[in-house]
Amino acid sequence: MPIALGIDTGGTYTDAVLLDYQAGEVIAAAKALTTRHDLSIGIEEAMARVIRQAGEIGLVSLSTTLATNALVEGKGAPVCALLIGYEEHTPVDWVRELNTDRIVFLNGGHTTAGEEVASFDERAARRAIAEHAPHVAAFAISGYFAPRNPAHELAAKRLVQAMTGLPCTCGHELTHRLNALRRATTVALNASLIPLVCDLIAAVERSMARFGIHAPLMVVKGDGSLMSAEVAKERPIETILSGPAASVVGAQHLAASPYAVVVDMGGTTTDIALVRHGRPALNPRGATVGRWQTMVEAVDVQTVGLGGDSRVWLSEDHTLQIGPRRVVPISLLAASYPGIAERLAAQRGARPDPAQGEFFIAVRGAWAPDGETPPFEKELQRRLLEGPLTLGDIHALMRYPQLYAKYLERLEREGLILRSGLTPTDAAHVLGLYTAWDPAPARLAAELLAQRLGWDVETLCRQVVARTAARIAHEVVRKLVREALPEDDLSPADAWLLSRALAPSAEDALACQLTLKPTLTAIGAPVGTYFPEVARLLNARLEIPPHAEVANAIGAVVGSVVCRLHIPILPDEEGRVHVHLPNRTAQFADLERAAAYAEALGRQLALEQALRAGAENPQITVSREDHRAPISRGGADELWVRTVIEITATGRPRLGQPTPGGEAAAPTSQGEAV
């Protein structure tokens, strides 16, 4: 019986599942806290909790937040960008767009027909590579109109490889689309992620070796398909939004609703995606991460900073707020550290303050002050490692506590310390809706916040749960509105009607009700608490499939390898026909010969890519679309404008054939305007 191990690293938890690969049934599942400073720690802990129930594992697949988090937090490795044929003096902040100040503009580039504009300046390229190589971890190369002719990008890549041996990525390897600026941005970000993803993959492979797992390692792409670890090391940018994609694939595997809104609620965020005809919609503009719009194909997902572990707090005007910051639930903290309940009880008579009922803890292994660190920081680390501290405890260690408010925020933002406080998870414990830990500490923390509002504890907790559900319902509506109105352009009347439907008032003369046509498919550990109310608000059919709490990890391992080639065939002014393949261009006298050549070589390329990406017996499909335009208004004659051939290679991942202490079976083939 082939067994597959799926792993998903979420913002709060890392999940692991063992799956009977042929039957698609879950054998075992486990969770461990995600260790953001070193994801491999949480991954290995989750693996350890299921591995004892496994026989020999034939496949491992990983869904990771590393690329997304690294871009959002600005933690990419230093890179040098070589821009060939670009105009340096344009109204573009190149440093901001490419996230590097090592940018070199080189002569070269091509036209939209793939013809050379200027010769590639090899001498200048050699000088630039020699100058920047000692200071960077990778190179990014983007040529003007390189998707039409990659010759200059490939020439520059050969130089980088010969002179440095550093990782190097070309823009035409990542996208076929034309948009010089976005393509340069995508390739620069990809290069910055290569060392980080290589380190993570190496750490996972070491963990696999420690557990005696000799099997292929796959990684989930942002569109939900899979690629081998070797390919992921070269194209880590394609793993952005890997987690949301895995959640949609997992939900479809478990629920199989062809028309559904899939909502994945975790501890940190909630992701919403629409599925039509059994397939998730892809974002036609490319994935957006942080402030960057990339050209990476990814599931069209809306992410909301709301989860079971979102912070419950009061704004300056004493309004109850939930999220977007994630904190450690008080009930979990108390289960991990003795004495928390007693310290909360001792705060009952104290003067209320915004940090009342909250604690800070150190992330072990993440924080290592150096010799230049102020003495109070070393003392703070020592005290935090002994156990949780209140904000008052921390201020007592500082001579000027107000000056260090941003310093504490930085430590928290960088994952060196964690805040613990009241969360929707705690409110669910108080109300008996969720019973993972002792509800008594959660009740004490809720009491401290409730007294500031003049409410009783049950009222506060019911409000937290109800508002969490209402916010999710609102975001589902917002997602579907954006499907119809991409600019989210609601009139005031429309917005008022939606608000009345989701938050009806007895005083309103007009009552409204929404009806969600797709199935509401909810996955994630907390969904049983909130989604019956979400479904009621949306008048929706709710489906919470079995194993919903680990659907992401299931999605990480049930996907397929999918490699797509987009081959444009274009005429020039002289009547010649140009074929633009990913690795070359060719010229023909007529369309049909060009199309036959494109299909033959495209099939070969797609097959090689799929095999290298880890597919077993990939199947090839080909589609052709001819674009024509009328020569004159009302005339019957048409002019051929272009032809696009799409070739897709699809296959299930290749399973290893491990023997105790042996190796997995080896692959059979290797595979615009700014």
DRENVEX-283726 format. One record per atom (N, C-alpha, C): residue in one letter; y, z, x. Coordinates in steps of 0.2 Angstrom, whole numbers, plus 5000, padded with zeros to 4 digits. Layout:
AYZX/...
***
This chain:
M499450005004/M500050005000/M500650005004/P501049945005/P501649945009/P502149995006/I502450035010/I502950085008/I503650075012/A504150075008/A504850065011/A505250125010/L505650135015/L506150195016/L506850165015/G507150185009/G507850175008/G508350235009/I508850215013/I509350265015/I510050245013/D510450295009/D511150275008/D511550335010/T512050325013/T512550375015/T513150365011/G513250415006/G513850425002/G514350465005/G514850475001/G515450515004/G515250585004/T514750615000/T514550685000/T513850695002/Y513450654999/Y512750655001/Y512450595004/T511950605008/T511450555011/T510850555007/D510650505004/D509950505000/D509450465004/A508850485003/A508250445005/A507750445000/V507450385000/V506850374995/V506250334998/L505650354996/L505150314998/L504850274992/L504750214993/L504650164987/L503950134989/D503550134983/D502950084984/D503250014983/Y503249974988/Y503649914989/Y503349864984/Q502749864982/Q502449814978/Q502649834971/A502449894969/A502549914962/A503349934960/G503749944966/G504449964965/G504450034962/E503950074963/E504050144960/E504150194966/V504550244964/V504750294968/V504250344970/I504050354976/I503550404978/I503850474980/A504450474983/A504850534985/A505550524986/A505950574985/A506650564985/A506950634988/A507550624992/A507850684994/A508550674996/K508950724996/K509650724998/K509850775004/A510350755008/A510550795013/A511350785013/L511750835015/L512450825015/L512650775020/T513050725019/T513350675023/T513750705029/T513550695035/T513950725041/T514350665043/R515050665041/R515450615042/R515650605049/H515650655053/H515850655060/H515250615064/D514650615062/D514050585065/D513550575059/L513550515056/L513150495050/L512450505052/S512250495058/S511550495060/S511250565059/I511650615059/I511350685058/I511050695051/G511550675046/G511350675039/G510750635037/I510750575040/I510250525039/I509550555041/E509550585047/E508950605050/E508650665045/E509150705043/E508950765039/E508650735032/A508950685029/A508650655023/A508050625024/M507950595030/M507350565031/M506750615032/A506950665036/A506450725037/A506150745030/R506550755025/R506350785019/R505850735015/V505850675016/V505350635013/V504850605017/I504950605023/I504450575028/I503750605028/R503750665026/R503050705026/R502650675021/Q502950645016/Q502550615010/Q502350545011/A502450515017/A502350445018/A501750435022/G501450375020/G500950345025/G501350305030/E501050245032/E501450205037/E501950165033/I502550165036/I503150135032/I503250065035/G503250015031/G503349945033/G504049925033/L504549955030/L505149935030/L505649995029/V506249985033/V506750035032/V507450005031/S507850025026/S508449985024/S508950045023/L509550025026/L510150075026/L510750045023/S511050085018/S511650075016/S512150125019/T512650095022/T513150145026/T513850135024/T514150195024/T514950195023/T515350185029/L514950185035/L515350185041/L515850135042/A515750065040/A516250015041/A516850035037/T516750045031/T517250065026/T517650115028/N517350175030/N517750235032/N518150225039/A517850185043/A518150175050/A518750135049/L518750085044/L519350045043/L519850085039/V519650125034/V520150165031/V520550215035/E520150245039/E520350295044/E520650275050/G520650205052/G520950175058/G520550195064/K519850195063/K519450225069/K519050165072/G519250105072/G518950045075/G519050055082/A518550015086/A518650015093/A519149965095/P519449975101/P519949925104/P519749855105/V520149805102/V519849735103/V520449695106/C520249635108/C520749585110/C520649525105/A521249495102/A521149445098/A521449375101/L521049325102/L521249265105/L521349215099/L521949195098/L522149155092/L522249085095/I521849035093/I521948965096/I522248915091/G522848895093/G523248845089/G523648875084/Y523748945084/Y524148975079/Y524848975082/E525348985077/E526048985079/E526249055080/E526449075086/E526649145088/E527249175084/H527749125083/H528349145080/H528349125073/T528049165069/T528049165062/T528149225059/P528449225053/P528549295050/P527949335048/V527549355053/V526949385052/V526949445057/D526849505054/D526749565059/D526049565061/W525949525067/W525249515069/W524849575071/V525249625074/V524949685076/V524649725070/R525049725065/R524849765059/R524249735056/E524349665055/E523849625051/E523149625055/L523149625062/L522549625065/L522349685068/N522749735067/N522549805069/N522449815077/T522749775081/T522749775088/T523449755091/D523649775097/D524149755100/D524049705106/R523349695107/R523149645112/R522949575108/I523449535108/I523449475104/I523649415109/V523249365110/V523449315114/V523449245110/F524049205111/F524049145107/F523949095113/L523449045111/L523248995115/L523348925112/N523448875116/N523548805114/N522848785112/G522848745107/G522248715104/G522248705096/G521748705093/G521748705086/G521548635083/H521448625077/H521248565073/H521648555067/T521548495064/T521848475058/T521348495052/T521548485046/T521148495041/T520548455040/A520548395044/A520048345044/A519548365050/G519748415054/G519348435060/G519548395066/E520048365066/E520348325072/E520748365077/E520648365083/E520948405088/E521748395088/V522148445087/V522848445088/V523048445095/A522748495099/A522948495106/A522348515109/S522248505116/S521748525120/S521648605120/F521048625121/F520948695122/F521248715129/D521648765129/D521948785136/D521448835139/E520948805143/E520448855146/E520748895151/R521148875155/R521448915160/R521848975158/A522248965153/A522549025150/A522049065146/A521549045144/A521049085140/A520649125146/R520549095152/R520249135157/R520649195159/R521349175160/R521749235162/R521849285157/A521849275151/A521849325145/A521249365145/I520649335146/I520049375145/I520049415151/A520149395157/A520149435163/A520649495163/E521249485160/E521749535159/E521549595154/H521249575149/H521149615143/H520449655143/A519949615146/A519249645146/A519149715148/P519549735153/P519449805155/P519649855150/H520049835145/H520349885141/H520149885134/V519649835132/V519349825125/V518649835125/A518349845119/A517649845118/A517349785115/A517749735113/A517549675110/A518149625110/F517949565109/F518449505108/F518349475101/A518949455098/A518949425092/A519249355093/I518949295090/I519249235091/I519349195085/S519949175084/S520049135078/S520449075079/G520149015078/G520548945079/G520848915072/Y521348885073/Y521648855067/Y521248795065/F521048805058/F520648755055/F519948755058/A519748815061/A519048815064/A518448805059/P518548825053/P517948805048/P517848725048/R518448695049/R518348615049/R518048595056/N518148625061/N517948605068/N517948675072/P517348705074/P517348765078/P517348755085/A517448695088/A517348675095/A517748725099/H518348735098/H518748775102/H518548855102/E518348875096/E518148945095/E517548955099/L517048905099/L516448915103/L516548905110/A517048865112/A517248865120/A517448935122/A517948965118/A518249025120/A517649075120/K517149075115/K516649125115/K516249115121/R516049055124/R515649045130/R516049075136/L516649075136/L517049105142/L516949175141/V517049205136/V517049285135/V516349305137/Q515849275135/Q515149295136/Q515049285144/A515249235147/A515149225154/A515549265158/M516149285156/M516549325161/M516449405160/T516249425154/T516249495152/T515649525149/G515249485146/G514649515142/G514849555136/L515449565135/L515649605129/L515549565122/P515449605117/P515349575110/P515949535109/C515749475105/C516249425103/C516149395097/T516649385092/T516449355086/T516949305085/C516749245082/C517149195080/C517249195072/G517849165070/G518049165063/G517549125059/H517349065062/H516949015058/H516249045056/E516049095060/E515449135059/E515449175053/L516049195051/L516049245046/L516249215039/T516649155039/T516849135033/T516949055034/H516849015028/H516948945028/H517648935025/R518048985022/R518648975019/R519248965023/L519748925021/L520348915024/L520848965022/N521149005027/N521749045026/N521749075033/A522149055037/A522149065044/A522249145046/L522749175042/L522949245043/L522349285041/R522149275035/R521549315033/R520949315037/R520849255039/R520249235043/R520349275050/A520949275053/A521049305059/A520949385058/T521249405053/T521149485051/T520449505050/T520049455047/T519349475046/T518949475052/V519049425057/V518649425063/V518949485068/A519549505068/A519749555072/A519449625069/L519449635063/L519149695060/L518449695062/N518049645061/N517349635063/N517249655070/A517649635075/A517549645082/A517649725083/S518149755079/S518249825080/S517749865078/L517249845073/L516749885071/L516049875075/I516049825079/I515349815082/I515149875086/P515549905090/P515249965094/P515050015090/L515450035084/L515250085080/L514650075076/V514550015073/V513950005070/V513349995074/C513449975080/C512849965085/C512650045087/D513150085088/D512950155089/D512550185083/L512750175077/L512450205071/L511750175071/I511650105072/I510950075071/I510550105077/A510850115083/A510450135088/A510150215087/A510650255084/A510450315082/A509850315076/V509950275071/V509450275066/V508750245069/E508750205074/E508150175077/E507850235081/R508250275084/R507950335088/R507650385083/S507950395078/S507650435073/S507050405070/M507050345069/M506350315067/M505850325072/A506050315078/A505550325084/A505250395084/R505750445083/R505450515083/R505050525077/F505050495071/F504650505066/F504050455066/G503950415071/G503450375072/G503450315068/I504050295066/I504150235061/I504250175065/H503850125065/H503850065069/H503950005064/A504549995061/A504549945056/A505249915056/P505349855053/P506049825053/P506549865050/L507149865053/L507749905050/L508149855047/M508349855041/M508849815037/M509449855036/V510049815034/V510649845032/V510849815026/V511149845021/V511449815015/V512149785016/K512249725014/K512849695014/K513249715008/G513949695008/G514349705003/G514249674997/D513849614997/D513649584991/D512949604988/G512649654991/G512049684989/G511449654992/S511449594996/S510949574999/S510849605006/L510249595010/L510049625016/L510149585022/M510249615027/M510149575034/M509849625039/S509549595044/S509249635049/S509749675053/A509549725056/A509949765060/A510249725066/E509949675069/E510149635074/E510749595072/V510749565066/V511249525063/V511849575061/A511749635058/A512249685057/A512649705063/K512349705069/K512749725075/K513249665076/E513149605074/E513549555076/E514049545070/R513849565064/R514349555058/R514449615054/P514649665057/P514649735054/P515249735048/I515649685048/I516149685043/I515849665036/E515249635036/E514949625030/E514649685027/T514649735030/T514349805027/T514849835024/I515549815024/I516049855020/I515849845012/L515949905009/L515749905002/L514949905001/S514649915006/S513849925006/S513649975001/G513950025001/G513650084996/G513750064989/P514350034986/P514450014979/P513949954978/A513849914983/A513349854981/A512649884980/A512449934985/A511749954984/A511649994977/S512250024975/S512150064968/S512050014963/V512349954963/V512249904958/V511549874958/V511349864964/V510649834965/V510149884962/G510249944964/G509750004962/G509750014955/A510350014952/A510450014944/A510049964941/Q510149904943/Q509849844940/Q509049844941/H508849874947/H508149884948/H507849934943/L508249984942/L507950044937/L508050034930/A508649994928/A508749994921/A508649914919/A508749874923/A508649804921/A509049774915/S509649804914/S510049774908/S510449714911/P510349654908/P510649594910/P511449594909/Y511649634904/Y512349644903/Y512549714903/A512949734908/A513049804909/A513649824913/V513949884912/V514449914916/V514049964920/V514049954926/V513650004930/V514150054933/V514050114932/V514550164934/V514150214939/D514350214945/D514050264950/D514450324951/M514350374949/M514750434950/M514350484956/G514750484961/G514550534966/G514950594967/G514850624973/G515250684974/G516050674975/T516150614979/T516850594981/T517150544977/T516850494975/T517150434971/T516650414965/T516950374961/T516550344956/T516750264956/D516150224957/D516250154957/D516050124951/I516350074949/I516250034943/I516149964944/A515649934941/A515549854942/A515249824936/L515449764935/L515149734929/L514549684931/V514049684927/V513449644928/V513349594922/R513349534924/R513249484919/R512649444921/H512149424916/H511549384917/H511149414923/G511149484923/G510749514928/G511049514935/R511649484936/R511949484943/R512649514943/P512749554948/P513449584949/P513949524951/A514549534948/A515049484950/A515349504957/L515449444960/L515749454967/L516549444967/N516849484971/N517649474971/N517849404974/P518149364970/P518249294972/P518749294978/R519149344979/R519649354984/R519449384990/G518849404990/G518549444996/G518649514995/A518249554999/A518349624999/A518949655002/T519249704998/T519849735001/T519649805003/V519849825009/V519749895011/V520349925015/G520549975012/G521250005015/G521749955013/R522149935018/R522749895017/R522549815019/W521849805020/W521649745023/W521349705017/Q521549645016/Q521149595012/Q520749555017/T520049555016/T519649515020/T519349455017/M518949415020/M518649355018/M517849375017/V517749435016/V516949455016/V516749455008/E516249415007/E515949425000/E515649484999/A515949514993/A515649584991/A515749594984/V515349634981/V515349654974/V516049674972/D516249644966/D516849664963/D516849734960/V517049784964/V516949854962/V517649884961/Q517749924957/Q518349964956/Q518150034958/T518450064963/T518250134966/T518850184964/V518650234961/V519150284959/V518950354963/G519550384965/G519450444968/G519350504964/L518750504961/L518550554956/L517750564956/G517550624957/G516850634958/G516650704956/G516050724956/G515850794954/G516150844959/D516350824965/D516550874970/D517350864971/S517650834966/S518350824966/S518750894966/R519250904969/R519650964969/R520050974962/V519951034959/V520251054953/V520851094955/W521451074953/W522051114956/W522651104951/L523151134952/L523751134948/L524351104952/S524651054949/S525251024952/S525851074951/E526451054954/E527051094955/E527251114948/D527151074943/D527351084936/D526851124932/H526351144935/H525751184932/H525351144927/T525251074929/T524851034926/T524151034929/L523551034925/L522951034928/L522750964931/Q522550964937/Q522350894941/Q521650904943/I521350844943/I520650834946/I520650774951/G520550794957/G520450744962/G521150724965/P521250674969/P520650634972/P520350664978/R520650714981/R520250744987/R519650774985/R519150764989/R518450794988/R518450864992/V518150914989/V518050984992/V517351004991/V517151054995/V516451084994/V516451134988/P516051114983/P516051164977/P515951234979/I516351284976/I516251354977/I515551374976/S515251354971/S514551374970/S514051354976/L514151294979/L513751274985/L513951314991/L514651334992/L514851374997/L514551444997/A514551474991/A514251534990/A513551534991/A513151484990/A512451484991/A512351474999/S512851455003/S512751445010/S512951505014/Y513451535011/Y513751595015/Y513751655011/P513451715013/P513451775009/P514251805008/G514351835003/G514951875002/G515551834999/I515451774998/I515951734995/I516151764988/A515651774984/A515851804977/A516251864978/E516051914982/E516451974983/E517151964985/R517251914990/R517951894992/R518351864986/L518051824982/L518351794976/L518551854971/A518151904970/A518251954966/A518851994968/A518952004975/A519452044978/A520152014977/Q520151944975/Q520851904974/Q521051914967/R520651944963/R520951954956/R521551984955/G521752034959/G522352074958/G522952044962/A522751994966/A523251974971/A523751924967/R524351914970/R524851874967/R524651804968/P524651764962/P524351694962/P524751654967/D524351604970/D524651554975/D524251494974/P524451434976/P524151374976/P523451374979/A523351414985/A522751414988/A522251464986/Q522451504981/Q521951554979/Q521351524976/G520751564979/G520151544977/G519851484981/E520251464986/E519951414991/E519851434998/F519351405001/F519151425008/F519151365012/F519151375019/F519051325024/F518451345028/I518051295030/I517551305035/I517551245040/A517251265046/A517251215051/A516651175051/V516651105053/V516051065053/V515751075060/R515151095060/R514851115066/R514751055070/G514851055076/G514750995081/G515250945081/A515750945076/A516250895076/A516950915079/W517050975081/W517650995083/W517551025090/A517951005095/A517851025102/A518551025105/P518951075104/P519551075108/P519451075115/D519951035118/D519951035126/D520351085129/G520451075136/G520851125139/G521551125138/E521851075135/E522551075133/E522651105126/T522151125122/T522151145116/T522551215116/P523051225111/P523351295110/P522851345109/P522951405112/P522551465111/P522351475104/F522851475099/F522751495092/F522151445089/E522151375092/E521651325089/E520951345091/K520951375097/K520251395100/K520051455096/E520451495094/E520351555091/E520151535083/L520551485081/L520351465074/L519651435073/Q519551395078/Q518851365078/Q518351425079/R518451465083/R517951525084/R517851565077/R518351575074/R518351615068/R518051575062/L518251505062/L517951465057/L517151455058/L516951455064/L516251445065/L515851505063/E516251565063/E515851625061/E515851625053/G516251595049/G516151595042/G516851565039/P516851555032/P517351535029/P518051575029/L518551545030/L519251585030/L519651555024/T520051605021/T520551585016/T521151555020/L521651525016/L522251505020/L522651565022/G522651615019/G522951675022/G522651705028/D521951695029/D521651715035/D521951665041/I521951605039/I522151555044/I522951565046/H523351585042/H524051595043/H524151655047/A523651705047/A523751765051/A523651745058/L523251695060/L523151675067/L523751635070/M524251615066/M524751575068/M525451605068/R525851595073/R526451625073/R526951595068/Y526951535067/Y527351495063/Y526951455058/P526651485053/P526151455049/P526451395045/Q527051395043/Q527351335039/Q527351275044/L527451285050/L527551225055/L526851195056/Y526251225054/Y525651195055/Y525251175049/A525651165043/A525351145037/A525051075038/K525451025042/K525150955043/K524650955048/Y524651005052/Y524051015057/Y523451025054/L523451075049/L522851085045/L522651025041/E523150995038/E522950925034/E522650875039/R522850875045/R522550825049/R521750845051/L521650905052/L520950935053/L520550915048/E520850925042/E520450915036/E520350835035/R520850795036/R520750725035/R520250695040/E520250725046/E519850695051/E519150725051/G518950765046/G518350795045/G518150845049/L518550875053/L518450935057/L518350995053/I518751005048/I518651065044/I518551035037/L518251075032/L518151065025/L518451115021/R518751095016/R519051145011/R518551155005/S518451215003/S518051224997/S518451254992/G518351234985/G518751254980/G518351234973/L518751254968/L518451234961/L518351164960/T517851144957/T517651074956/T517351064949/P517350994947/P516950984940/P516251014941/T515951004947/T515251034947/T515251114946/D515751144948/D515751214947/D515951234939/A516351194936/A516451194929/A515851184925/A515451134927/A514751124924/A514251184925/H514351214931/H513951274932/H514151334927/V514751344926/V515051394922/V514751384914/L514751324912/L514651304905/L513851294904/G513451304910/G512751294909/G512451224909/L512951174910/L512751104910/L512351084916/Y512451124922/Y512151104928/Y511951164932/T511351174934/T511151234937/T510851234944/A511151204948/A510851194955/A510951264959/W511451294958/W511651364961/W511851414956/D511951474959/D512151534955/D512851514952/P512951524946/P513651504943/P514151564943/A513951624946/A514351674946/A514951664950/P514951644957/P515551624961/P515951574958/A515651524954/A516051474951/A516451504945/R516151544942/R516551584936/R517151624939/L517051654945/L517651694948/L518151644950/A517951594953/A518551544955/A518851514949/A518551494944/A518851474938/A519251524935/E519051584935/E519451644932/E520151644936/L520151634942/L520851644946/L521251584944/L521051524943/L521451464941/L521651474934/A521151494930/A521351504922/A521851554921/Q521851604925/Q522451654924/Q523151624925/R523151584930/R523751544931/R524051504926/L523551474922/L523751434916/L523751474909/G523551534910/G523551574904/G522951554899/W522451534902/W521851514898/W521251564899/D520751554895/D520151594897/D519651544901/V519151574904/V518751534909/V518451474905/E518151484899/E517751434896/E518251374894/T518851394892/T519351344890/T519451294896/L519551324902/L519751294908/L519151244909/C518551274909/C517951234912/C517851174907/R517951184900/R517851134895/R518351074896/Q518951094898/Q519451054899/Q519351004905/V519051044911/V518851004917/V518350954915/V517850974912/V517250924910/V517550864906/A517950884901/A518150834896/A518650784899/R519050814903/R519550764907/R519250724912/T518750754915/T518350704920/T518050654916/A517750664910/A517450614906/A517950564904/A518450584902/A519050544899/A519350494904/R519350524910/R519650484916/R519150424918/I518450444918/I518050394919/I518050334914/A518050354907/A518150314902/A518750264903/H519250294904/H519950264905/H519850204911/E519450224916/E519450184922/E518950124920/V518450134916/V517950084914/V518350034910/V518850054905/V519250014901/V519749974906/R519950004911/R520449974916/R520049914920/K519449934921/K519049884925/K518949824921/L518849824914/L518649774910/L519349734908/V519849774908/V520549744906/V520649694912/R520549714918/R520749674924/R520249614924/E519649614921/E519249554921/E519649504917/A519949524912/A520349474907/A521049464910/L521349514912/L522049514915/L522049534922/P521949484927/P521949504934/P522549544936/E523149534933/E523649574936/E523749644932/D523249654928/D523249724924/D523949724920/D524149674917/D524749664914/D524749684906/L524749754905/L524649774898/L525349784896/S525449764889/S526149784886/S526149854884/P526749884883/P526749954881/P526349974875/A526349924870/A525949934864/A525249934866/D525049894870/D524249894872/D524149954875/A524549974880/A524350034883/A524350094879/W524850094874/W524850154869/W524150154865/L523950094862/L523350094858/L522750114862/L522750094869/L522150114873/L522150194874/S522750224875/S522850294876/S522650334870/R522750304864/R522550334857/R521850334856/A521550274859/A520850274858/A520450324862/L520650334868/L520350374873/L520550454872/A521150464869/A521350534869/A521750534862/P521350534856/P521650534850/P521950604848/S522450594844/S522850654842/S522850654834/A522750714831/A522750724824/A523450704821/E523950704825/E524550694822/E524750614822/D524350574825/D524450504825/D524250474818/A524750424816/A524650394810/A524150334810/L524050314816/L523550254818/L522950284822/A522350274820/A521750284824/A521450224827/C521250234833/C520950174836/C520250194839/Q519850144840/Q519150154843/Q519050094847/L518750104853/L518450054857/L517750044856/T517449984857/T516749974857/T516549934863/L516149964868/L515949934874/L515349894872/K515349824873/K514849784872/K514249784877/P514449784884/P513849794888/P513549864888/T512949874890/T512649934891/T513049974896/L513150044895/L513450084900/L512850114904/T512750084910/T512250114915/T512550164920/A512350224919/A512650274923/A512150294929/I512350304935/I511950324940/I512250374944/G511950414948/G512250474952/G512050534949/A512050584954/A511750654952/A512150684946/P512850674945/P513150714940/P513150684933/V512850624932/V513050584926/V512750614920/G512250654920/G512050684914/G512550734911/T512950764915/T513450804913/T514050774909/Y514250714912/Y514850684909/Y514750624905/F514250584906/F514250524903/F514050524895/P513750574892/P513650574885/P514350564882/E514850604885/E515550604882/E515850534884/V515750514889/V516050444891/V515750394886/A515150394885/A514850344880/A515150354873/R515250414871/R515550434864/R516250404864/L516650414869/L517350384869/L517350314869/L516850274872/L516850204872/L516450174867/N516150214863/N515650194858/N515150144861/A514850174866/A514450124870/A513650154870/R513250104871/R512550124872/R512450144879/L512250214880/L512150244887/L511450234889/E511350214896/E510750214899/E510750254905/I510450304906/I510350344912/I509650334915/P509550294919/P508850274921/P508450324925/P507850324925/P507450374929/P507650364937/H507750424940/H507950424947/H508650404948/A509050414943/A509750384943/A510150424949/E509850484951/E510250524956/E510150494963/V509650444964/V509550414971/V509550334970/A509850314965/A509850244964/A510150204970/N510650224973/N510950194979/N510450184984/A510050234986/A509550224991/A508950174989/I508850174982/I508350124980/I508650054981/G509250054979/G509649984980/G509649964987/A509650004992/A509649994999/A508949955001/V508449964997/V507849934999/V507449884995/V507749874989/V507449824984/V507849764984/G508349754988/G508749694988/G508349634992/S508649574992/S508349524996/S508849495001/V508549455006/V508949425011/V509249365008/V509849355008/V510149295005/V510649265010/C510549205012/C511049165017/C511249105013/R511949095013/R512249045010/R512648995015/L512648935014/L512948885018/L513448845013/H514048835015/H514548795011/H514748745015/I514548685013/I514648625018/I515148575014/P515748575016/P516248525013/P516148455016/I516248405012/I516248335015/I516848305012/L517248275017/L517948255015/L518148185018/P518548145014/P518748085017/P519348095021/D519448045026/D520148045029/D520547985027/E521147975030/E521547915027/E521247855029/E520847845034/E520547785036/E519847765032/G519647805027/G519147795023/G518447825026/R518547855032/R517947885035/R517747945031/V517147975032/V516848025029/V516648085034/H516948145033/H516748195038/H516348255035/V515848275038/V515448325036/V515648385041/H515748445038/H515948505041/H515448555041/L514948555045/L514448605046/L514748665049/P514348725049/P514648785052/P514648785059/N514248745063/N514248735070/N514448675073/R514648625068/R514748555071/R515148515066/T515448455068/T515648415063/T515348345064/A515348305059/A515048235060/A515348185056/Q515348125058/Q515748075054/Q515348015052/F515447985046/F515047935043/F515447885040/A515147825038/A515547775035/A515447775028/D514947815025/D514847815018/D514647885016/L514747905009/L514647975007/L513947985006/E513447945004/E512747965003/E512447975010/R512647935015/R512347955022/R512548025024/A513248035023/A513448095025/A513148155021/A513048145014/A512748205010/A512048215013/A511648155014/A510948165016/A510948205023/Y511348185028/Y511448225034/Y511548295033/A512048315029/A512348385027/A511748425024/E511348395020/E510848425017/E510248445022/A510048395026/A509548405030/A509648455036/L510248455039/L510448505044/L510648565041/G510848565035/G511048625031/G510448665029/R509948635027/R509248665026/R509048695032/Q509048665038/Q508748695044/Q509148755046/L509848745045/L510248805047/L510148865043/A510148855036/A510048905031/A509348945033/L508848905034/L508148935035/L508148975042/E508548945047/E508548985053/E508949055052/Q509449045049/Q509849105047/Q509449165043/A509149135038/A508749185034/A508149215038/L507849175042/L507349205046/L507549255051/R508149245054/R508449285059/R508649355055/A508949345049/A509149405045/A508549445042/G507949425044/G507349465042/G507049445036/A507149385033/A506749355027/A506049335029/E505649345024/E504949325024/E504849265019/N504649205022/N504549145018/N505149125014/P505749115016/P506349105012/P506249035009/Q506549045002/Q506548984998/Q507248954998/I507248884999/I507948844999/I508148814993/T508748824990/T508948794985/T509648754987/V509748694984/V510248654986/V510648634979/S511348634980/S511748614974/S512248564977/R512448514973/R512948474976/R513548464970/E514148464972/E514648454967/E515148404970/D515248344966/D515648294968/D516348304964/H516848304968/H517548314965/H517948244965/R518148224959/R518448154958/R519148164954/A519548124955/A520248124952/A520348054949/P520648054943/P520847984940/P521347954944/I521347884945/I521847854949/I522447844946/S522447834939/S523047834935/S522947864929/R523547884925/R523447924919/R523147874914/G522647904911/G522247864906/G521847814908/G521747804915/G521347754917/G520647774918/A520147724918/A519447744919/A519247754926/D519547724931/D519347724938/D519547794941/E519147814945/E519247884948/E519147874956/L519547924959/L519547924966/L519147984969/W518647974973/W518248024976/W518748064981/V518748134980/V519148184983/V518748224988/R518248244986/R517848284991/R517148304988/T516648314992/T515948344990/T515848404993/V515548454989/V515348514992/V514648524991/I514248534996/I513548554996/I513448624998/E513148664993/E512948734994/E512148734995/I512048775000/I511248785002/I511148855003/T510648884999/T510548954999/T509848965001/A509749005006/A509049025008/A508949105005/T508449115002/T508249184999/T507549205000/G507449265002/G506749285003/G506749365003/R506249395002/R506149465002/R506149485010/P506349545012/P506249565019/P505549565021/R505549545028/R504849545031/R504649615033/L504049625030/L503749695031/L503449695038/G503549755042/G503149765048/G502449785047/Q502049775052/Q501349795051/Q501149845056/P501449905055/P501349955061/P500649985061/T500550005067/T499950045069/T500150105072/P499850165072/P500050225075/P500250205082/G500950225084/G501150215090/G501350145092/G501150095088/G501250025089/G501950005087/E502049935087/E502649905086/E502649865079/A503149855076/A503149815070/A503049735072/A502749695068/A502649625069/A503249595071/A503249555076/A503849515078/A504049455073/P504649445073/P504849385069/P504549325071/T504449275067/T504149215069/T504649155071/S505249165070/S505749125072/S506449155073/Q506849125077/Q507549155078/Q508049115073/G507949135073/G508449105070/G509249105073/E522448775029/E522548845030/E523248855031/A523348885029/A524048905030/A524048975031/V524548995036/V524649065038/V525049095032/
***
